[in-house]
């Protein structure tokens, strides 16, 4: 009986250590990032040896409002070697006309009601010359040098590269909170990992993948109703040396403007997290078996709970441990405090302008006043 109790106690401690590590991780990454950046020297970019042909997919469902603006931003690209495929799923396209031969307006005969199906619909209509697939949401806008920056990354040998999502609208409180969360997640999942030479997470928009590589991914029914990027990044991570992050390839993303849409978006992300949690653990143990730290670390981060769940978990263990071991309660309180401090420091440090700092402080004030984080990690 004593042996069994000892085993259960050890498992209890290991579970807490695993969950608490997500609260401590931002602080550790910030330190490592500072050390790495201090010793690194930026090398001048080499002239590209090849100009890749990009196939851009924009998926729109029952609404074409944003198609003209994103097409306009694509037509202003400094790099002109691309085709854009606009999938207007269950949309009225009678008033949409584009004279540019690179812009292909597609309307499926039968409604698809699925982002993955829309992507496959466009992919089946790619021209043979299209080499790299890029996925955008219809409400995105693209910086004029986006494709030029991506071309440089593919000339380095990368097969999958995530662009940098920047906020398009940051006027309201919810938009500021959403934007601040994006700054924090960008550092944790992309900036710090790039500095450490590790694969970065991808979003469901602004991501580019080698066409032949993407065609190897087999989606199941789980991906058809949200969270397809969870499946996509897990499959890509297994097949490439590294997933790159092009911080200068900027996409402007629409942020949610009210509490109702914020709640809907976050609920969608939470469902996707639990839906693909087994996939995350599979990837983690796959990396462990192969002694591949990059892959194991990538899988470990995919198991990371949404932030509000991390706070609930922390509160649960603070209360439970108060009756078991007060030192463990103190340790959890310290982890939560370190996380809050790391969030404030990372956001204010990585913010690119005064407005971004203001957004971070709005987010931090909500965090400190409520005791929970509103935004889970993830993508639209």
TORVEXKE-78003 format. One line per 8 residues: number of its first residue (from 1); their letters; for each residue x, y, z of N, C-alpha, C. Coordinates in steps of 0.2 Angstrom, whole numbers, m for minus. Example, Ala and Ser with C-alpha at 12.3 -4.5 7.8 and 13.67 -1.06 7.14 Angstrom:
TORVEXKE-78003
1) as) 66,m28,39,62,m22,39,66,m16,39 | 64,m11,35,68,m5,36,64,0,39
END
This chain:
TORVEXKE-78003
1) xxxxxxxx) 4,m6,0,0,0,0,4,6,0 | 10,6,4,14,12,4,17,13,m3 | 19,8,m6,22,9,m13,17,12,m18 | 11,10,m17,6,12,m22,5,20,m20 | 5,22,m14,4,29,m12,10,33,m14 | 16,30,m14,22,34,m16,21,35,m24 | 19,30,m28,18,30,m35,13,36,m37 | 8,35,m33,2,40,m34,5,47,m33
9) xxxxxxxx) 9,48,m28,11,55,m26,16,57,m31 | 21,53,m33,25,55,m38,22,57,m45 | 17,53,m47,13,55,m53,9,61,m52 | 7,63,m46,3,69,m44,8,75,m45 | 14,74,m43,19,79,m43,22,80,m51 | 22,75,m54,24,75,m61,19,79,m65 | 13,77,m64,7,81,m67,7,88,m66 | 8,90,m60,9,97,m58,15,100,m62
17) xxxxxxxx) 20,97,m62,26,100,m65,25,101,m72 | 22,96,m75,20,97,m83,16,103,m84 | 11,103,m80,6,109,m81,9,116,m79 | 13,116,m74,16,122,m72,21,124,m76 | 24,120,m80,29,122,m85,27,127,m90 | 21,126,m92,18,131,m97,18,138,m94 | 17,139,m88,17,146,m85,24,148,m84 | 29,144,m83,36,146,m82,39,147,m89
25) xxxxxxxx) 37,144,m94,40,144,m101,41,151,m104 | 36,155,m103,38,162,m106,44,166,m103 | 45,165,m97,50,168,m94,57,165,m96 | 57,158,m96,63,155,m99,65,157,m106 | 59,157,m110,60,159,m117,63,166,m118 | 60,170,m114,62,177,m114,70,178,m113 | 72,174,m108,79,175,m106,83,172,m111 | 81,166,m114,85,163,m119,85,167,m126
33) xxxxxxxx) 80,170,m127,79,175,m133,84,180,m132 | 84,183,m126,89,189,m125,96,187,m126 | 98,181,m123,105,179,m124,106,177,m131 | 102,174,m135,103,172,m142,104,178,m146 | 99,183,m145,100,189,m149,106,193,m148 | 108,193,m142,114,196,m140,120,194,m143 | 121,187,m145,127,184,m148,126,183,m156 | 120,185,m158,118,183,m165,120,190,m169
41) xxxxxxxx) 122,189,m176,123,194,m180,119,193,m186 | 115,198,m188,111,198,m194,115,198,m201 | 115,193,m205,118,192,m211,115,195,m216 | 118,199,m221,115,202,m227,111,196,m231 | 105,198,m233,101,193,m237,105,192,m244 | 105,186,m246,108,184,m252,103,185,m258 | 105,186,m264,100,187,m269,97,180,m271 | 91,180,m272,87,174,m273,90,170,m280
49) xxxxxxxx) 91,164,m279,93,160,m285,87,158,m290 | 81,158,m287,75,156,m290,69,160,m288 | 65,162,m293,59,165,m292,53,160,m292 | 51,158,m286,45,153,m285,39,156,m288 | 35,151,m290,28,153,m292,23,151,m287 | 19,156,m284,15,155,m278,8,155,m281 | 4,150,m278,m3,149,m279,m6,151,m272 | m10,157,m273,m13,159,m267,m21,157,m267
57) xxxxxxxx) m23,155,m261,m30,153,m260,m33,157,m255 | m38,160,m257,m43,164,m252,m49,161,m252 | m51,159,m246,m57,155,m245,m63,160,m242 | m68,161,m245,m74,165,m243,m80,161,m242 | m84,162,m237,m90,158,m236,m96,162,m235 | m101,162,m239,m107,166,m239,m106,174,m238 | m100,176,m240,m99,183,m239,m93,185,m244 | m94,190,m248,m89,192,m253,m86,199,m251
65) xxxxxxxx) m88,202,m246,m87,209,m244,m79,211,m244 | m75,206,m242,m68,208,m241,m64,205,m247 | m67,202,m252,m63,200,m258,m60,205,m262 | m63,211,m263,m60,216,m267,m54,219,m264 | m54,221,m257,m48,223,m254,m42,219,m254 | m43,212,m253,m37,208,m253,m35,207,m260 | m39,207,m265,m37,206,m272,m32,213,m273 | m35,218,m271,m31,225,m272,m24,224,m269
73) xxxxxxxx) m24,222,m263,m17,221,m260,m13,216,m263 | m16,211,m266,m11,206,m270,m9,209,m276 | m13,213,m279,m11,216,m286,m6,222,m285 | m5,224,m279,1,229,m277,7,225,m275 | 8,219,m275,14,215,m273,20,217,m278 | 25,218,m274,31,220,m278,34,214,m282 | 32,208,m280,33,201,m283,27,199,m287 | 28,198,m293,22,197,m298,21,190,m300
81) xxxxxxxx) 25,185,m298,24,178,m300,20,174,m296 | 13,175,m297,8,172,m293,2,171,m296 | m2,166,m294,m9,166,m296,m13,166,m290 | m19,169,m290,m24,169,m284,m30,166,m286 | m32,161,m281,m38,158,m282,m43,159,m277 | m49,163,m279,m54,165,m274,m60,160,m274 | m60,157,m268,m66,152,m268,m72,155,m264 | m77,157,m268,m83,160,m266,m88,154,m264
89) xxxxxxxx) m87,151,m258,m92,146,m257,m99,148,m255 | m104,146,m258,m111,148,m257,m112,156,m257 | m109,159,m262,m109,166,m262,m112,168,m269 | m114,174,m269,m117,178,m275,m111,181,m278 | m109,180,m284,m103,183,m287,m104,187,m293 | m111,188,m294,m113,192,m300,m110,199,m301 | m108,202,m295,m105,208,m296,m98,208,m295 | m95,203,m295,m87,202,m295,m84,201,m301
97) xxxxxxxx) m80,205,m303,m76,204,m310,m69,207,m309 | m64,203,m311,m57,204,m311,m54,203,m317 | m51,209,m320,m48,208,m327,m41,205,m326 | m38,205,m321,m31,202,m320,m31,195,m321 | m27,192,m326,m27,185,m328,m25,181,m322 | m21,184,m317,m19,180,m312,m24,179,m306 | m30,182,m307,m35,182,m302,m40,177,m304 | m41,171,m301,m46,166,m303,m52,166,m298
105) xxxxxxxx) m58,168,m300,m64,168,m296,m67,161,m297 | m68,157,m291,m71,151,m292,m77,150,m287 | m82,148,m290,m88,147,m286,m90,139,m287 | m90,135,m281,m92,128,m282,m99,128,m283 | m101,123,m288,m108,122,m290,m112,120,m284 | m109,116,m279,m113,114,m273,m109,117,m267 | m113,119,m262,m110,123,m256,m105,118,m253 | m99,120,m251,m94,116,m247,m95,116,m240
113) xxxxxxxx) m96,122,m237,m97,123,m230,m91,121,m226 | m85,121,m229,m79,119,m225,m73,122,m228 | m68,124,m224,m62,128,m226,m58,123,m230 | m57,117,m227,m52,112,m230,m55,110,m237 | m61,109,m238,m64,107,m244,m63,113,m249 | m64,119,m247,m63,125,m251,m55,125,m254 | m51,124,m249,m44,124,m251,m42,118,m256 | m45,112,m255,m44,107,m260,m47,109,m266
121) xxxxxxxx) m53,112,m266,m56,114,m272,m52,119,m277 | m49,123,m273,m44,128,m277,m38,124,m279 | m35,120,m275,m29,116,m276,m30,112,m282 | m36,109,m283,m37,105,m289,m37,109,m296 | m38,116,m295,m38,120,m301,m31,124,m301 | m26,122,m298,m20,126,m298,m17,124,m305 | m13,129,m308,m10,129,m314,m3,124,m312 | m1,121,m317,5,116,m316,11,120,m313
129) xxxxxxxx) 12,127,m315,18,130,m313,17,132,m306 | 12,132,m303,11,134,m296,15,130,m291 | 20,132,m287,24,128,m283,23,128,m276 | 21,134,m274,20,135,m266,13,138,m265 | 10,134,m260,3,136,m259,3,141,m253 | m1,146,m253,m2,151,m248,m10,151,m246 | m11,151,m240,m18,152,m238,m20,158,m234 | m25,162,m236,m27,168,m233,m34,168,m231
137) xxxxxxxx) m36,171,m226,m43,173,m224,m45,179,m229 | m52,179,m230,m54,185,m235,m53,192,m232 | m53,192,m225,m53,199,m222,m45,201,m221 | m41,197,m223,m34,199,m223,m32,204,m228 | m27,208,m227,m23,212,m232,m16,210,m232 | m13,211,m237,m6,208,m238,m1,214,m239 | 5,214,m236,10,220,m237,13,219,m244 | 14,224,m247,17,224,m254,23,220,m255
145) xxxxxxxx) 27,219,m249,33,215,m250,32,207,m247 | 26,205,m246,25,199,m243,28,193,m247 | 26,193,m254,28,188,m258,36,188,m259 | 38,194,m259,46,195,m260,49,192,m254 | 47,193,m248,50,190,m242,49,182,m242 | 44,180,m244,43,173,m244,47,169,m249 | 48,172,m255,53,170,m260,60,169,m257 | 62,174,m253,69,173,m250,69,167,m245
153) xxxxxxxx) 64,166,m242,64,160,m237,64,154,m241 | 60,153,m246,60,147,m250,67,146,m254 | 70,151,m255,77,150,m258,82,148,m253 | 80,148,m246,85,146,m241,84,138,m240 | 79,135,m243,77,128,m243,71,126,m239 | 68,131,m236,62,130,m232,56,127,m236 | 52,123,m233,46,120,m237,40,122,m234 | 40,125,m228,34,128,m225,36,134,m221
161) xxxxxxxx) 33,140,m222,34,146,m219,28,150,m217 | 28,152,m211,22,156,m208,24,164,m209 | 19,168,m211,20,175,m211,18,178,m205 | 19,184,m204,18,188,m198,11,192,m198 | 7,189,m194,0,193,m193,1,199,m189 | m1,204,m192,m2,211,m188,m9,213,m188 | m11,217,m183,m18,219,m182,m19,225,m187 | m25,224,m190,m28,228,m195,m32,234,m192
169) xxxxxxxx) m36,232,m187,m40,236,m183,m39,236,m175 | m37,241,m172,m36,241,m165,m39,246,m161 | m45,248,m163,m48,254,m160,m51,253,m153 | m55,247,m153,m59,246,m147,m55,242,m142 | m58,241,m136,m55,237,m131,m54,230,m133 | m59,227,m136,m58,220,m137,m53,219,m143 | m53,223,m148,m48,223,m153,m41,224,m150 | m40,228,m145,m34,229,m142,m31,223,m138
177) xxxxxxxx) m36,220,m134,m35,214,m131,m33,208,m135 | m36,208,m141,m35,202,m146,m28,204,m149 | m26,210,m150,m20,212,m153,m14,210,m148 | m15,212,m142,m10,211,m137,m9,203,m136 | m14,199,m136,m13,192,m136,m9,189,m141 | m10,192,m147,m6,190,m153,1,192,m153 | 3,198,m150,10,200,m149,13,194,m144 | 10,193,m139,12,188,m134,13,181,m137
185) xxxxxxxx) 8,179,m141,9,172,m144,14,172,m150 | 14,177,m153,19,178,m158,26,177,m155 | 28,180,m150,34,179,m147,35,172,m144 | 30,169,m141,31,162,m138,32,157,m143 | 28,157,m148,27,152,m153,31,153,m160 | 34,159,m161,37,161,m167,44,165,m166 | 44,171,m163,50,174,m162,56,171,m158 | 54,168,m152,58,165,m148,61,158,m151
193) xxxxxxxx) 56,155,m154,59,148,m158,63,149,m164 | 62,155,m167,66,156,m173,73,158,m171 | 73,162,m165,80,163,m163,84,157,m160 | 80,152,m158,83,146,m155,84,141,m160 | 82,142,m166,83,137,m172,78,132,m172 | 72,133,m169,66,128,m169,61,129,m173 | 57,124,m175,51,125,m179,46,130,m175 | 42,134,m179,37,138,m176,30,136,m178
201) xxxxxxxx) 26,138,m174,19,136,m175,16,140,m181 | 11,137,m184,8,141,m189,1,143,m187 | m2,148,m191,m9,150,m190,m13,147,m196 | m19,148,m196,m23,145,m202,m23,150,m207 | m20,156,m207,m20,161,m212,m13,163,m213 | m11,166,m219,m4,168,m220,1,163,m220 | m1,157,m220,4,151,m220,5,149,m227 | 12,147,m229,14,145,m235,17,138,m235
209) xxxxxxxx) 15,134,m239,18,127,m239,20,125,m246 | 25,121,m247,27,118,m253,21,114,m256 | 19,115,m262,13,112,m265,13,104,m264 | 19,101,m266,19,94,m266,19,91,m258 | 21,95,m254,21,93,m247,14,94,m244 | 10,99,m246,3,100,m244,m1,94,m246 | 0,92,m252,m4,87,m255,m3,80,m252 | 2,80,m247,3,73,m244,m2,73,m237
217) xxxxxxxx) m4,79,m235,m8,79,m229,m15,76,m230 | m17,72,m226,m24,69,m227,m28,71,m221 | m33,75,m222,m38,78,m217,m43,73,m215 | m45,72,m209,m51,68,m207,m57,73,m206 | m63,70,m204,m69,74,m203,m68,79,m197 | m63,78,m193,m62,83,m187,m60,90,m190 | m57,90,m196,m54,96,m199,m59,100,m203 | m65,97,m204,m69,100,m209,m74,106,m205
225) xxxxxxxx) m74,105,m198,m78,110,m195,m73,114,m190 | m67,116,m192,m63,120,m188,m57,117,m185 | m51,121,m185,m45,118,m182,m41,114,m187 | m42,116,m194,m38,112,m199,m31,113,m198 | m29,119,m195,m22,121,m195,m18,117,m190 | m22,114,m185,m19,110,m180,m17,103,m183 | m21,101,m187,m19,95,m191,m13,96,m196 | m14,102,m199,m9,103,m204,m2,104,m201
233) xxxxxxxx) m1,108,m196,5,109,m193,8,103,m190 | 4,98,m187,7,92,m185,10,88,m190 | 6,88,m196,8,84,m202,15,87,m205 | 15,93,m206,20,97,m209,27,96,m204 | 26,97,m198,32,96,m193,35,89,m194 | 31,84,m195,34,77,m196,38,77,m202 | 37,81,m207,40,80,m214,45,85,m216 | 46,90,m212,51,95,m214,56,96,m208
241) xxxxxxxx) 62,98,m210,67,99,m205,65,105,m200 | 63,110,m203,60,116,m198,55,120,m202 | 50,122,m198,45,127,m201,47,134,m199 | 48,138,m204,51,145,m204,45,150,m202 | 48,155,m200,44,161,m198,47,167,m201 | 43,170,m206,45,176,m210,42,182,m206 | 46,185,m202,43,191,m198,42,197,m202 | 46,197,m208,45,203,m212,39,202,m218
249) xxxxxxxx) 37,196,m218,31,195,m223,25,196,m219 | 22,202,m219,17,204,m215,10,204,m218 | 5,201,m214,m2,200,m216,m6,204,m211 | m10,209,m213,m14,213,m209,m21,209,m208 | m22,207,m201,m28,203,m200,m33,207,m196 | m40,205,m197,m45,209,m194,m46,206,m187 | m46,210,m182,m47,208,m175,m55,209,m173 | m57,204,m169,m64,204,m167,m65,211,m163
257) xxxxxxxx) m72,213,m164,m73,220,m162,m78,220,m156 | m81,214,m154,m86,214,m148,m85,208,m145 | m88,208,m139,m88,202,m134,m91,196,m137 | m97,197,m141,m100,191,m144,m96,187,m148 | m93,191,m153,m88,188,m158,m82,185,m155 | m80,189,m150,m74,186,m146,m75,179,m143 | m81,179,m140,m83,173,m136,m83,167,m141 | m87,168,m147,m88,163,m152,m81,161,m155
265) xxxxxxxx) m76,166,m156,m70,164,m159,m66,159,m154 | m66,161,m147,m62,158,m142,m65,151,m141 | m72,150,m141,m75,144,m140,m73,139,m146 | m72,142,m152,m70,138,m158,m63,135,m157 | m59,140,m154,m52,138,m153,m52,132,m148 | m56,133,m142,m55,128,m137,m58,122,m139 | m63,121,m143,m65,115,m146,m60,112,m150 | m56,116,m154,m51,113,m159,m45,111,m154
273) xxxxxxxx) m44,114,m149,m38,111,m144,m40,104,m142 | m46,103,m139,m47,97,m136,m48,92,m142 | m51,94,m148,m52,89,m153,m45,86,m156 | m40,90,m156,m33,88,m158,m28,87,m153 | m30,86,m147,m26,85,m141,m22,79,m142 | m25,73,m144,m22,67,m145,m17,67,m150 | m18,71,m155,m13,72,m161,m7,76,m158 | m8,80,m153,m2,84,m150,2,79,m146
281) xxxxxxxx) m1,75,m142,3,70,m138,6,65,m143 | 3,63,m148,6,58,m153,13,61,m156 | 12,68,m157,18,71,m160,24,72,m155 | 22,73,m149,27,74,m144,31,67,m143 | 27,62,m142,30,55,m141,34,53,m147 | 31,55,m153,35,53,m159,42,57,m159 | 42,63,m157,49,66,m157,53,63,m151 | 50,61,m146,54,58,m140,57,51,m143
289) xxxxxxxx) 53,47,m146,56,41,m149,61,42,m154 | 61,47,m158,66,49,m163,72,53,m160 | 72,54,m153,77,59,m150,78,65,m154 | 72,68,m156,72,74,m160,69,79,m155 | 73,84,m152,71,89,m148,66,94,m151 | 68,96,m157,63,100,m161,56,98,m161 | 56,92,m163,49,89,m164,45,88,m158 | 49,85,m153,46,84,m146,44,91,m143
297) xxxxxxxx) 48,96,m144,46,102,m141,40,105,m145 | 40,104,m151,34,106,m155,28,103,m153 | 28,96,m152,22,93,m149,20,95,m142 | 25,96,m138,24,98,m131,20,105,m131 | 22,109,m135,18,116,m135,11,115,m138 | 10,110,m142,3,109,m145,m1,106,m140 | 2,103,m134,m3,101,m129,m4,107,m124 | m1,112,m125,m2,118,m120,m10,120,m120
305) xxxxxxxx) m12,120,m114,m20,122,m113,m21,129,m115 | m27,131,m117,m28,138,m118,m27,142,m111 | m25,148,m111,m23,152,m106,m28,152,m100 | m34,153,m101,m39,153,m96,m39,147,m92 | m38,141,m96,m38,135,m93,m32,134,m88 | m26,137,m91,m20,137,m87,m22,140,m80 | m25,146,m80,m27,149,m74,m31,145,m69 | m36,142,m72,m41,138,m69,m37,132,m65
313) xxxxxxxx) m33,129,m69,m29,123,m67,m24,126,m61 | m21,132,m62,m17,134,m56,m21,136,m50 | m27,139,m51,m31,140,m45,m33,133,m42 | m35,128,m46,m37,122,m43,m31,119,m38 | m25,119,m41,m20,116,m37,m18,120,m31 | m18,127,m32,m17,131,m26,m22,129,m20 | m28,128,m22,m33,127,m17,m32,120,m14 | m31,115,m18,m30,108,m16,m24,107,m12
321) xxxxxxxx) m18,110,m15,m12,109,m11,m12,113,m5 | m16,117,m4,m16,121,3,m18,116,9 | m22,110,7,m23,105,12,m18,99,12 | m14,99,7,m9,94,6,m2,96,8 | 0,101,4,7,104,5,7,111,3 | 7,116,8,7,123,7,12,125,3 | 18,122,3,24,124,m1,22,123,m9 | 18,118,m10,16,117,m17,11,123,m19
329) xxxxxxxx) 7,125,m15,2,131,m16,7,137,m17 | 12,138,m13,16,144,m14,20,144,m21 | 22,137,m23,25,137,m29,20,138,m35 | 14,136,m35,9,138,m40,8,146,m40 | 7,149,m34,7,156,m34,13,160,m37 | 19,157,m36,25,160,m39,24,159,m46 | 22,153,m49,22,152,m56,17,157,m60 | 11,158,m56,6,162,m59,9,169,m59
337) xxxxxxxx) 12,171,m54,15,178,m54,21,179,m59 | 25,174,m60,30,174,m65,27,175,m72 | 21,171,m73,18,171,m80,15,178,m81 | 12,181,m76,9,188,m77,15,193,m78 | 20,192,m75,26,197,m76,29,196,m82 | 30,190,m85,33,188,m91,28,191,m97 | 22,190,m96,17,193,m101,18,200,m102 | 18,204,m96,19,211,m97,26,213,m100
345) xxxxxxxx) 31,210,m98,38,212,m100,38,210,m108 | 36,204,m110,36,202,m116,32,206,m121 | 26,208,m119,22,212,m123,25,219,m124 | 27,222,m119,29,229,m119,36,229,m123 | 40,224,m122,47,224,m126,46,222,m133 | 41,218,m135,40,216,m142,36,220,m146 | 32,225,m142,28,229,m146,32,234,m150 | 29,235,m156,33,239,m161,32,247,m161
353) xxxxxxxx) 27,249,m157,25,256,m157,22,257,m150 | 20,264,m149,17,266,m143,10,263,m142 | 6,263,m148,0,260,m148,0,253,m146 | 5,249,m148,5,242,m146,6,241,m139 | 10,245,m136,12,245,m129,5,247,m125 | 1,251,m127,m5,253,m124,m10,247,m124 | m10,243,m130,m14,237,m131,m12,232,m126 | m5,231,m125,m3,226,m120,m5,228,m113
361) xxxxxxxx) m5,234,m111,m7,236,m104,m14,236,m103 | m18,237,m108,m26,235,m108,m27,228,m106 | m23,224,m110,m24,216,m109,m21,215,m102 | m16,217,m100,m13,216,m93,m17,218,m88 | m21,224,m88,m25,226,m83,m31,222,m82 | m34,219,m88,m39,214,m88,m37,208,m84 | m31,206,m86,m28,200,m83,m27,200,m75 | m24,206,m73,m23,207,m66,m30,208,m62
369) xxxxxxxx) m35,211,m65,m41,213,m62,m45,206,m61 | m45,202,m66,m49,196,m66,m46,190,m64 | m40,190,m64,m36,184,m62,m36,178,m67 | m39,179,m73,m39,174,m78,m37,178,m84 | m35,174,m89,m33,176,m96,m39,175,m100 | m41,180,m104,m46,179,m109,m45,175,m115 | m39,176,m118,m37,173,m124,m33,167,m124 | m36,162,m127,m32,156,m128,m27,156,m134
377) xxxx) m22,152,m134,m17,152,m140,m21,149,m146 | m19,151,m152,m22,148,m157,m23,153,m163 | m28,152,m168,m29,155,m174,m36,155,m175 | m38,159,m180,m45,159,m182,m47,153,m185
END
